[in-house]
Amino acid sequence: MITQRLQTELEQAGLQASLLVRDLNTGHEIGIDPDTEYATASLVKIPLALATLERLHQGELDGTTPVRVEPGGPTTGPIGLGRFRHPATVAVDDLLYLAMCLSDNVAADTLFDLTPPARTTDVLRAHGIHGITVRHRVRDLNETPAERLAPDETHLAHTLAIQAASAGRGHRIPQLDVTRANSGSARAHVDLLQALWKPTTIHPDTAARLRSLMADNVIRHRLAPEFSTDASTWSSKTGSVLNHRHEVGVVEHRGGEAYAIAALTASSVPARHQPAVEALIGRAARTLRDHLRAT
């Protein structure tokens, strides 16, 4: 069976993987272990954006409101406001763009100042999304063992991440423990994508804005190579922390087909950079989509 073959290939590459592909027009789906929970890293920015956009639509927040962001705060990141050397004033609307399209951690935590994690989870529950839980801000992702080691020792943090896991999805590293970290399954993220692309309880304007933000996302290296073509649109968000590598998104074809795809993975190889693994994740997702499309 195709799912068993792909699961074997992923395992041979050192990956524990949870994948799900759903045809948003028919509801038909195919997956590999789609209900296993993972720590979601920056995927949490999708629920955060949804909660923020809902409050904007309801008039609780104003997208034009300027927010002052000071340099040198507790949240950092490789790009965005965390690299700024001077104070900056950014409108709420623009914080949304930075958080979603550049995966700016400081922008995300500034939005969490307005809509805390617990309230973000409440928004998900109100729309029937029960498999994703938001427990903490993004800055907690910057407090893993990797941040305490020199760049040439990062593999040691990955080794700890691999060895400290438990069979019950607990973990000695809080950011990877699904009972303490922001967490979710592939199925829950596909449910969230369906709620955005085929909105029933989410306001159409809110859903459309979030779809637009995901379409403009520039960090899309895992699945995009398999789904971006001249005849399709790929909209997504990635998430990465230590040995966890994720991407969720929707591919829309000119003919009207639309597929929601979630790939959540954890590597047993203690290396920060694994381009072959990134490519394999994309190929596995594409193979599942092609199989579903052909049936």
Phi and psi in degrees as a GROMACS rama.xvg file:
@    title "Ramachandran Plot"
@    xaxis  label "Phi"
@    yaxis  label "Psi"
@TYPE xy
-60.752  -38.3382  ILE-2
-66.0931  -38.6306  THR-3
-66.8879  -39.9374  GLN-4
-63.382  -44.9496  ARG-5
-66.2753  -40.385  LEU-6
-61.3177  -39.3178  GLN-7
-63.4906  -43.2405  THR-8
-62.3049  -42.2589  GLU-9
-65.5283  -43.1413  LEU-10
-64.7211  -38.2456  GLU-11
-65.5862  -25.0088  GLN-12
-87.8802  3.97921  ALA-13
84.9894  22.3138  GLY-14
-111.102  129.813  LEU-15
-91.5198  125.003  GLN-16
-134.923  144.105  ALA-17
-126.898  114.708  SER-18
-128.104  145.651  LEU-19
-147.798  134.292  LEU-20
-123.468  129.043  VAL-21
-129.046  131.005  ARG-22
-74.7567  114.281  ASP-23
-73.1527  -12.8812  LEU-24
-90.1364  -31.2262  ASN-25
-111.161  -21.9205  THR-26
85.4289  -6.02637  GLY-27
-67.8534  145.996  HIS-28
-149.437  162.529  GLU-29
-145.841  142.249  ILE-30
-158.853  173.135  GLY-31
-125.67  113.616  ILE-32
48.3148  52.3948  ASP-33
-75.9392  -8.8095  PRO-34
-104.046  2.82339  ASP-35
-73.663  134.213  THR-36
-84.1083  144.491  GLU-37
-131.434  154.673  TYR-38
-67.0977  131.616  ALA-39
-98.4982  -7.15254  THR-40
52.568  -131.022  ALA-41
-75.3556  -3.68314  SER-42
-60.2589  -21.3915  LEU-43
-61.4651  -18.4666  VAL-44
-69.5619  -19.1775  LYS-45
-69.3856  -52.8824  ILE-46
-58.9606  -37.7472  PRO-47
-60.9381  -44.8532  LEU-48
-63.9424  -40.29  ALA-49
-60.8134  -47.6153  LEU-50
-62.8689  -40.6898  ALA-51
-65.6663  -44.9975  THR-52
-65.2123  -36.1884  LEU-53
-62.2027  -42.7659  GLU-54
-68.0995  -33.4955  ARG-55
-64.4133  -44.8995  LEU-56
-63.5902  -37.0866  HIS-57
-81.1688  -4.47479  GLN-58
84.3227  7.39599  GLY-59
-75.8171  -27.9063  GLU-60
-126.142  156.937  LEU-61
-117.932  121.742  ASP-62
-63.0411  -20.2012  GLY-63
-87.9164  -5.51592  THR-64
-62.5952  124.951  THR-65
-79.1161  139.376  PRO-66
-123.596  127.5  VAL-67
-85.3437  129.491  ARG-68
-117.946  121.231  VAL-69
-89.8778  146.529  GLU-70
-75.2306  160.989  PRO-71
74.2301  23.0221  GLY-72
-77.5073  -178.302  GLY-73
-70.4141  -19.929  PRO-74
-96.7515  132.634  THR-75
-127.972  -171.932  THR-76
171.516  163.245  GLY-77
-72.7008  -20.0747  PRO-78
-140.629  168.249  ILE-79
87.8604  -155.081  GLY-80
-62.7347  -25.9329  LEU-81
-65.6641  -14.942  GLY-82
-97.78  -4.20647  ARG-83
-70.1688  146.353  PHE-84
-101.836  -9.83028  ARG-85
-133.914  159.148  HIS-86
-58.7154  146.091  PRO-87
-133.871  148.355  ALA-88
-114.437  121.428  THR-89
-130.879  133.333  VAL-90
-70.7452  154.118  ALA-91
-55.7484  -44.5582  VAL-92
-56.5203  -40.1103  ASP-93
-75.9217  -28.774  ASP-94
-62.1865  -37.9916  LEU-95
-60.4186  -45.8008  LEU-96
-60.1519  -47.2196  TYR-97
-62.9829  -42.5831  LEU-98
-66.8263  -41.4421  ALA-99
-86.5008  -42.3499  MET-100
-89.9704  -27.9233  CYS-101
-112.127  -0.984045  LEU-102
54.2481  43.0449  SER-103
-73.1582  114.557  ASP-104
-68.8401  -38.3154  ASN-105
-65.8208  -42.2416  VAL-106
-60.2543  -41.8514  ALA-107
-63.44  -45.4761  ALA-108
-69.3893  -28.429  ASP-109
-65.972  -36.6301  THR-110
-69.8085  -34.8962  LEU-111
-65.552  -26.5429  PHE-112
-61.0842  -32.6737  ASP-113
-85.255  -37.6528  LEU-114
-132.549  95.1339  THR-115
-63.968  165.233  PRO-116
-53.3011  -44.7992  PRO-117
-61.7069  -40.2471  ALA-118
-69.7004  -33.7475  ARG-119
-62.5593  -42.4782  THR-120
-62.2895  -39.8574  THR-121
-59.2651  -37.4754  ASP-122
-64.0698  -43.0594  VAL-123
-59.3419  -46.4684  LEU-124
-62.7414  -37.1125  ARG-125
-62.7399  -24.5189  ALA-126
-103.203  14.9094  HIS-127
79.6557  15.2641  GLY-128
-95.8991  104.314  ILE-129
-107.67  -7.51596  HIS-130
-98.1004  7.40714  GLY-131
-123.291  130.946  ILE-132
-127.938  131.176  THR-133
-104.136  118.45  VAL-134
-117.644  -22.14  ARG-135
-150.927  168.144  HIS-136
-79.2273  170.352  ARG-137
-70.0656  -29.7316  VAL-138
-59.0323  -24.5581  ARG-139
-62.6104  -24.9178  ASP-140
-70.4828  -14.8757  LEU-141
-92.4071  10.0925  ASN-142
-118.237  30.9815  GLU-143
-86.83  169.261  THR-144
-56.5547  -26.8883  PRO-145
-61.322  -33.0527  ALA-146
-76.329  -13.1509  GLU-147
-97.6487  -3.30008  ARG-148
-111.427  157.621  LEU-149
-67.9795  154.352  ALA-150
-53.0852  -35.3529  PRO-151
-81.4227  3.92028  ASP-152
-114.715  10.1616  GLU-153
-58.0101  -31.4465  THR-154
-60.0134  -26.4887  HIS-155
-67.929  -37.523  LEU-156
-66.0857  -38.6997  ALA-157
-67.6584  -36.6841  HIS-158
-61.673  -44.0479  THR-159
-62.955  -41.8977  LEU-160
-60.2447  -37.1303  ALA-161
-73.5145  -44.4618  ILE-162
-80.4415  -20.9916  GLN-163
-92.1572  4.84922  ALA-164
-79.2888  154.297  ALA-165
-117.998  161.185  SER-166
-63.7886  -25.5982  ALA-167
-89.0533  14.3173  GLY-168
75.2497  7.65223  ARG-169
-77.4241  170.139  GLY-170
-162.959  144.234  HIS-171
-72.3887  -20.1238  ARG-172
-91.8041  114.249  ILE-173
-55.3238  -35.7749  PRO-174
-68.0985  -11.3398  GLN-175
-112.95  -0.403073  LEU-176
-87.7896  117.309  ASP-177
-70.3453  -9.73028  VAL-178
-91.5433  -11.0661  THR-179
-121.485  -27.7207  ARG-180
-89.4963  168.791  ALA-181
-62.1424  130.829  ASN-182
-141.178  160.843  SER-183
179.799  165.148  GLY-184
-107.155  168.286  SER-185
-61.3507  -41.9712  ALA-186
-62.6841  -42.6953  ARG-187
-63.7853  -37.4048  ALA-188
-71.3086  -34.512  HIS-189
-66.8553  -37.6739  VAL-190
-59.8164  -41.7537  ASP-191
-65.0524  -43.0792  LEU-192
-61.7054  -41.2434  LEU-193
-62.7721  -38.7064  GLN-194
-65.1771  -24.8388  ALA-195
-88.8787  -35.0147  LEU-196
-89.2312  -24.4542  TRP-197
-129.03  64.2918  LYS-198
-66.1148  135.79  PRO-199
-120.266  -44.4752  THR-200
-104.33  -25.3193  THR-201
-78.5659  136.553  ILE-202
-61.3391  137.397  HIS-203
-54.7681  -37.2886  PRO-204
-67.3173  -39.3221  ASP-205
-64.1011  -46.4243  THR-206
-62.1742  -42.0778  ALA-207
-63.968  -40.2842  ALA-208
-65.3078  -41.1852  ARG-209
-69.66  -36.6605  LEU-210
-61.3252  -40.2962  ARG-211
-64.0688  -41.2504  SER-212
-63.0407  -41.3668  LEU-213
-69.0415  -31.1472  MET-214
-68.698  -29.3788  ALA-215
-90.1088  -0.117352  ASP-216
-58.6733  132.807  ASN-217
-99.8122  -12.6647  VAL-218
-102  97.156  ILE-219
-149.838  45.0817  ARG-220
-84.4153  -10.9905  HIS-221
-87.5229  -53.2507  ARG-222
-101.928  -27.5782  LEU-223
-54.9497  -40.5651  ALA-224
-57.984  -22.9758  PRO-225
-94.4467  -13.8046  GLU-226
-125.616  -9.29139  PHE-227
-90.0566  117.925  SER-228
-141.023  173.657  THR-229
-68.1482  -16.625  ASP-230
-108.249  12.0228  ALA-231
-147.002  162.386  SER-232
-121.215  130.165  THR-233
-112.505  124.752  TRP-234
-124.131  128.38  SER-235
-158.868  177.25  SER-236
-146.106  138.025  LYS-237
-102.097  165.241  THR-238
-149.08  133.881  GLY-239
-144.241  132.54  SER-240
-153.85  122.079  VAL-241
50.6127  -119.989  LEU-242
-89.9959  8.74964  ASN-243
-95.3446  129.665  HIS-244
-134.123  118.856  ARG-245
-131.399  157.968  HIS-246
-157.034  138.309  GLU-247
-131.202  145.14  VAL-248
-175.58  -176.319  GLY-249
-131.042  131.785  VAL-250
-104.404  127.531  VAL-251
-116.365  128.946  GLU-252
-101.856  155.4  HIS-253
-58.2064  -31.0782  ARG-254
-75.9883  -2.26579  GLY-255
104.987  -8.75301  GLY-256
-69.121  145.504  GLU-257
-145.967  131.258  ALA-258
-127.383  127.246  TYR-259
-89.6958  135.386  ALA-260
-135.094  132.333  ILE-261
-130.284  131.669  ALA-262
-131.005  111.129  ALA-263
-115.9  129.133  LEU-264
-141.62  156.637  THR-265
-135.869  129.725  ALA-266
-95.965  144.238  SER-267
-100.221  10.2653  SER-268
-101.831  121.222  VAL-269
-79.8887  70.7233  PRO-270
-143.575  136.655  ALA-271
-71.2074  -43.5531  ARG-272
-103.662  118.076  HIS-273
-137.645  71.9024  GLN-274
-60.2619  -33.7025  PRO-275
-66.4626  -36.1278  ALA-276
-68.2324  -42.0859  VAL-277
-57.6206  -43.0121  GLU-278
-66.769  -38.1034  ALA-279
-64.8307  -39.1583  LEU-280
-58.3247  -45.85  ILE-281
-63.7253  -42.647  GLY-282
-64.7791  -39.2183  ARG-283
-63.6447  -43.5182  ALA-284
-64.049  -41.6672  ALA-285
-64.2864  -40.686  ARG-286
-62.2877  -42.0393  THR-287
-63.8656  -43.0828  LEU-288
-62.7704  -44.6696  ARG-289
-62.1896  -39.581  ASP-290
-64.7344  -44.8151  HIS-291
-63.933  -39.6552  LEU-292
-65.629  -30.8342  ARG-293
-84.8654  -13.2288  ALA-294
